[in-house]
Amino acid sequence: MNNGLDCPLPQSSPSDVVSLAHGEGSGLTRRLIQDRIKKVLTNPVLDQLGDAALLGECSRQVMMTTDSFVVSPLKFPGGDIGSMAVYGTVNDLLVSGAVPHCLSLSLIIEEGLPLSVLDEVLENIQRACEECGVFIATGDTKVVARGECDLLFINTTGIGFARDVLPLGPASIEQGDELIVTGPIGQHGIAVLACRNGLNFTPPPLSDSKPLVAELAALEPLMPRVRCMRDATRGGVGAVLQEWAESSGCTLTFRVQDVPVSLEVRAVSELLGLDPMHVACEGTMVLAVNSSTAKDVVTALHNAGFPCASRIGTARERDIVPVTCVGLLGQEQPFQEPLGAPLPRIC
C-alpha cells in the first residue's frame, strides 16, 4: 500500500521529456535550470540564480507590467509561445511610454513535455530578448501532473524606465481626435485558429507577433501629440475602441473600408463568420492622436516600413452608442461588443 503517494520519477520515465521530478527542487531541477534554462538565457544578472535579482540603482521612474501566456498550440505560423511572451510584455511597456529593460520568466510545465520543445521555446525567448534589447533577470519553474495544464504556460513581468514624455491615456481623447492602426488587423488570432483546427489555407495566415520597437522609434518625434496607444491583443481593435470610448466619454466611429485587413484574414473571417475587428493582433497597435497630427503619424509609419498604417476613424461628442462603424455603403450603425471571446486561448 502506498497511501496514494507516487514517485515523481518512475523507473521507466523517459529521459527526453519533463517529469514531475524536474519540479521537485532536487537534482533534476538543478540540471534543468543549469543545463537548459540558464545555458540559453545566460546573463550576469540571471546567472546569480538568487531568489531576487539585483538590478542596481536607477534615477528614472520605473514602470512594470505583467502578463501570462496560455496559447494553444505552442507553435503557430509566425511565432510561438516563447517569443510571443517576450514581445507581448515588451509591447505593453512600449505603448505605456516605457523603455523596456528586463523581464522575469516563470514556466509552468506539464509532465511529459518533450525537452526538445522546451529547448526550442527557450531559444526563441532568448532571440526575442536580443531583438527587443531586454534580458531575463529572474524566473521560476514549476512542473504539474499530466492533464493539469496544456503542455506549457508562461508568466512574465516586465520592468522599464519611463520616457520623458508619456502618453496621456484614453481619458485624454477629445472630440475631433483621429484613430490610427499601424498595420493589418486580426492576423494573430486567425493564424492560431487555422493552425489549431488544421485548416489548410493557401497561403496560410501568419501571426503578426512581433515587437513594436520600430513603430515607437518612428513616432518618437511626434509623441507629445499622441493621446494614447494600445496593442490590440485579446478582443482586437474592437475591444480597444470600446475601452477608450468608456474612458473618454466620447463616441468613437471607425470606417470599415479604411481598416486594413489582409486578403487571407478577410477570406477566413468571412468563411467562419468572424469580424476581424474582434480578432487579436500581437504586433499591431491603435493610436488616438490630435487631428492635426494624424497625417504626420501615418506618413512617419509609412516611411519606417509600415505601408498599411491607416487613419480609420474619429472621436466625437458622446451619443447613445459608445462605438459606431460606417459601412461600405456609408451607413453608420452601432458596433456591438461580443459578450465572450470568439477565439479563446490565443495568447
Buried (B, 14 or more C-beta within 10 A) or exposed (E): EEEEEEEBBEEEBEEEBBBBBBBEEEEBBEEBBEEBBBEBBEBEBBEEEEEEBEEEEEEEEEBEBEBEBBBBEBBBBBBBBBBBBBBBBBBBBBBBBBBBBBBBBBBBBBBBBEBEBBBBBBBBBBBBBEBBEBBBBBBEBEBBEEEEBBBBBBBBBBBBBBBEEBBBBBEBBBBEBBBBBBBBBBBBBBBBBBBBEEBEBEEBBBBBBBBBBBBBEBBEEBBEBBBBBBBBBBBBBBBBBBBBBBBBBBBBBBBBEEBBBBEBBBBBBEEBEBBBBBBBBBBBBBBBBBBEBBEBBBEBBBEBEBEBBBBBBBBBEBEEBBBBBBEEEEEEEEBEBEEEBBBEEBB
